[in-house]
Amino acid sequence: MREAPELFSAEQGLAKRLIDLARVMLDWEKMLLAIDFEITQQLEFVRGWTEKVQRKGGVGGGAHSDVQVRGHRWSVAEAEARTGINKQQVSRWRSLLAPDQIEEYRQRQRDRAYEEAGIIERTPHRIRGTGATEWFTPPPFIAAARSVLGEIDLDPATHPKAQKRVKATRFYTKAEDGLRQEWRGRVWLNPPYGRVDVALFVEKLLDHYQRQEVTAAILLTHNYTDTKWFHAAVAVSAAVCFTRGRIYFEDNNGDTCKPTQGQAFFYFGGEANTFAERFRDIGFLMRPVND
């Protein structure tokens, strides 16, 4: 929180306008940046409140409660009047922005923005954020993909442990955020299965493939045939394999993850016959009619 609280309000207003503009323009990368900017401003505000606002019966709050901070301190009433933010909202932000909570909060903000954009269906709040999104693909399926692609130049949504079997020339982890990186060459993509993330990763794959920066790719997803991103992937793919039964993935601890539906492999590239030959024992094959 600054000496000029109106600056915070202006920056929060700017962040919301940027989010709205990105949503109208369907520019998802800019929307992510705008959401990050909004969260950064909230973090700074909470830090400023902790340093500047005097708690009733004390010098300050939080880690600064026993430290005399230079300069004038505001009462809670004064801070609320000057900023237009009440202490309940600050307490809520402080909880949401805690180190062990901030990524979940960031994801909820993304969910809300994409729901408003209409690219994902609205989900009741009580069931959000209830499952892990990083599932590792069993080795036989990686081997099948490699036999079609030849080599895997890029795995843009992975974990270091997964690379023991994928062995991509280049890969991006969650920390590196593959959505903000360059994609080129032959790609293996098993995207995170969060509702927003899977749509964004599929969209980015299709964009790079249609610009011929990705030369060939195999995409593995759940068979969510009712979603927009699934139909978009089918429309661009050269072939699709719907698995016979479900794939039992593994989580970061090596435990088996059992999905509630089957999966689909999408192939993008000029070797549809090779893909069909290699994947015919994995499931039912379909070649889209792409006019």
C-alpha positions in Angstrom: 0.0 0.0 0.0 1.4 3.4 -1.0 1.2 6.9 0.4 -1.0 7.5 -2.7 -3.6 4.7 -2.4 -5.4 5.9 -5.5 -2.4 4.5 -7.4 -3.3 1.0 -6.2 -6.9 1.5 -7.3 -5.7 2.7 -10.7 -3.4 -0.3 -11.2 -6.1 -2.8 -10.1 -8.5 -1.1 -12.6 -5.9 -1.3 -15.3 -5.4 -5.0 -14.6 -9.1 -5.7 -14.9 -9.3 -3.7 -18.1 -6.4 -5.6 -19.6 -8.1 -8.9 -18.6 -11.3 -7.8 -20.3 -9.5 -6.6 -23.4 -7.6 -9.9 -23.7 -10.8 -11.8 -23.3 -12.5 -9.9 -26.1 -9.4 -10.2 -28.4 -9.2 -14.0 -27.5 -5.5 -13.3 -26.6 -5.0 -15.9 -23.9 -1.3 -15.2 -23.3 -2.0 -11.5 -22.6 -4.8 -12.6 -20.3 -2.4 -14.7 -18.3 0.0 -11.7 -18.0 -2.8 -9.4 -16.9 -3.9 -11.8 -14.2 -0.3 -12.1 -13.0 -0.1 -8.3 -12.9 -3.4 -8.1 -10.9 -2.1 -10.6 -8.4 1.3 -8.8 -8.1 -0.6 -5.6 -7.2 -2.6 -7.4 -4.6 0.6 -8.8 -3.0 2.2 -5.4 -2.8 -1.0 -4.0 -1.3 -1.1 -6.6 1.4 2.6 -6.0 2.2 2.0 -2.3 2.4 -1.0 -2.8 4.7 1.1 -5.0 7.0 3.8 -2.3 7.2 1.6 0.8 7.4 -1.6 0.0 9.2 -1.6 0.1 13.0 -3.5 -2.8 14.6 -5.8 -2.0 17.5 -3.8 -2.2 20.7 -0.5 -2.6 18.9 2.1 -1.0 16.7 1.4 -2.9 13.6 0.4 -6.3 12.2 1.9 -9.6 11.1 5.7 -9.9 11.1 6.0 -6.2 12.0 3.9 -6.3 15.1 6.9 -5.8 17.4 8.9 -3.5 15.2 8.6 0.2 15.1 8.3 1.3 11.4 9.4 4.8 10.4 6.8 7.3 9.4 3.1 7.8 10.1 1.0 4.8 10.7 -2.7 4.7 9.7 -5.5 3.3 11.8 -7.6 0.6 10.2 -10.4 3.1 9.7 -8.1 5.6 8.1 -6.6 3.0 5.8 -10.1 1.7 4.7 -11.2 5.3 4.0 -8.1 6.2 2.0 -7.9 3.0 0.0 -11.5 1.9 -0.4 -10.4 -1.6 0.7 -11.7 -3.0 4.0 -9.6 -5.1 6.4 -11.7 -8.2 5.6 -10.7 -8.1 2.0 -7.0 -7.6 3.1 -7.3 -10.7 5.3 -8.8 -12.7 2.5 -6.0 -11.7 0.1 -3.4 -12.5 2.7 -4.8 -16.0 3.0 -5.1 -16.5 -0.8 -1.7 -15.1 -1.5 0.2 -17.3 1.1 3.1 -19.2 -0.5 1.2 -22.5 -0.2 -2.0 -21.1 -1.7 -1.1 -18.6 -4.3 -0.9 -21.0 -7.3 -4.3 -22.4 -6.6 -5.6 -18.8 -6.3 -3.9 -17.9 -9.6 -5.6 -20.9 -11.3 -9.0 -19.9 -9.9 -8.5 -16.5 -11.4 -7.7 -18.0 -14.7 -10.7 -20.3 -14.5 -13.0 -17.4 -13.9 -11.6 -15.4 -16.8 -11.9 -18.3 -19.2 -15.4 -19.1 -18.0 -16.4 -15.5 -18.7 -14.8 -15.8 -22.1 -17.0 -18.9 -22.8 -14.2 -21.3 -23.6 -14.8 -23.6 -20.7 -18.1 -24.4 -18.9 -18.8 -22.9 -15.5 -18.0 -25.3 -12.7 -19.4 -25.1 -9.1 -16.9 -23.5 -6.8 -16.9 -26.4 -4.4 -15.4 -28.9 -6.9 -12.6 -26.7 -8.3 -9.0 -27.5 -7.6 -9.7 -31.0 -6.2 -7.4 -33.1 -8.4 -3.8 -33.3 -9.5 -3.2 -32.3 -13.1 0.2 -33.9 -13.8 -0.1 -37.5 -14.9 2.8 -39.4 -16.4 2.3 -41.6 -19.5 3.2 -45.3 -19.2 6.3 -46.3 -21.3 4.5 -48.4 -24.0 2.6 -45.4 -25.2 5.7 -43.2 -25.3 7.4 -45.9 -27.3 4.5 -46.0 -29.8 4.7 -42.2 -30.2 8.4 -42.2 -30.7 8.1 -44.9 -33.4 5.9 -42.6 -35.3 7.7 -39.3 -34.7 11.2 -40.7 -35.0 12.5 -38.5 -32.2 10.8 -36.2 -29.8 12.3 -32.7 -30.2 10.0 -31.1 -27.5 7.9 -32.0 -24.6 6.3 -28.7 -23.5 4.3 -29.8 -20.5 6.3 -32.2 -18.4 8.1 -33.1 -15.2 11.9 -34.0 -14.9 10.9 -37.5 -13.7 8.8 -38.0 -16.9 11.9 -37.3 -19.0 13.4 -40.6 -17.9 11.0 -42.2 -20.4 10.1 -39.4 -22.8 13.8 -38.3 -23.4 12.9 -35.2 -25.3 15.7 -33.1 -26.7 14.1 -30.1 -25.1 11.3 -29.8 -22.5 9.5 -27.4 -20.3 8.3 -28.0 -16.7 5.5 -26.3 -14.9 8.0 -23.8 -13.5 9.1 -22.8 -16.9 5.5 -22.6 -18.2 5.5 -24.1 -21.7 2.6 -21.8 -22.7 5.1 -18.9 -22.8 7.8 -20.7 -24.6 8.8 -21.4 -28.2 7.6 -24.6 -29.7 9.3 -26.2 -32.7 10.0 -29.6 -34.3 8.4 -32.9 -33.4 6.3 -32.5 -30.3 4.9 -35.0 -27.7 2.2 -33.3 -25.6 0.4 -34.8 -22.6 -0.9 -31.6 -21.3 -1.9 -30.9 -17.7 -5.6 -31.9 -17.3 -6.8 -28.8 -15.5 -9.8 -27.5 -17.4 -8.2 -24.3 -18.4 -4.7 -25.6 -19.0 -5.6 -28.4 -21.4 -7.5 -25.9 -23.6 -4.6 -23.5 -23.7 -2.0 -26.1 -24.4 -4.1 -27.6 -27.3 -4.7 -24.1 -28.7 -1.0 -23.4 -28.6 -0.1 -26.7 -30.3 -2.6 -26.1 -33.1 -1.3 -22.6 -33.6 2.4 -23.6 -33.9 1.5 -26.6 -36.1 -0.6 -24.5 -38.6 2.3 -22.0 -38.7 4.6 -25.0 -39.6 6.8 -24.3 -36.6 5.7 -27.7 -35.1 6.4 -30.2 -37.9 4.7 -33.2 -36.4 3.0 -33.9 -33.1 1.2 -36.5 -31.0 -1.3 -35.2 -28.4 -2.7 -37.3 -25.6 -5.9 -36.1 -23.8 -8.9 -37.5 -22.1 -11.7 -38.1 -24.7 -13.7 -35.0 -23.9 -15.6 -35.0 -27.1 -18.0 -32.3 -26.0 -15.4 -29.6 -25.6 -14.4 -26.9 -28.1 -10.7 -27.7 -27.9 -11.3 -31.3 -28.6 -13.3 -30.5 -31.8 -10.6 -28.0 -32.8 -7.9 -30.6 -32.4 -9.9 -33.2 -34.5 -10.4 -30.6 -37.3 -6.6 -30.1 -37.7 -5.4 -33.7 -37.0 -4.5 -36.3 -39.6 -5.7 -39.2 -37.5 -7.1 -39.9 -34.0 -6.9 -43.1 -31.9 -9.5 -43.6 -29.2 -8.0 -46.0 -26.6 -9.4 -49.4 -25.9 -10.1 -49.1 -22.2 -8.4 -46.4 -20.1 -4.8 -45.5 -19.6 -3.5 -45.9 -16.1 -1.2 -43.0 -15.6 1.3 -42.4 -12.8 1.6 -39.5 -10.5 4.8 -37.8 -9.2 5.0 -40.4 -6.4 4.7 -43.4 -8.8 1.2 -44.2 -7.7 -1.4 -45.3 -10.3 -3.9 -42.7 -11.5 -7.2 -44.1 -12.8 -9.1 -41.7 -14.9 -12.9 -41.9 -15.1 -13.0 -42.0 -18.9 -10.9 -43.2 -21.9 -8.3 -41.3 -23.8 -7.5 -40.1 -27.3 -4.2 -39.8 -29.2 -4.2 -37.1 -31.9 -1.6 -37.2 -34.7 -0.6 -34.1 -36.6 1.8 -34.6 -39.6 2.4 -36.4 -42.9 2.7 -40.0 -41.6 -0.9 -40.9 -40.8 -0.4 -44.4 -42.2 2.5 -45.0 -39.9 0.5 -43.7 -37.0 -2.4 -46.0 -37.9 -0.2 -49.0 -38.2 1.5 -48.4 -34.8 -1.6 -47.4 -32.9 -4.2 -49.9 -34.3 -3.6 -52.2 -31.3 -4.1 -49.4 -28.8 -7.6 -48.4 -29.9 -10.1 -47.4 -32.5 -8.7 -45.3 -35.4 -10.4 -42.4 -37.1 -9.3 -40.2 -39.9 -11.1 -36.8 -39.8 -12.7 -35.4 -43.0 -11.0 -32.0 -43.0 -12.5 -29.9 -45.9 
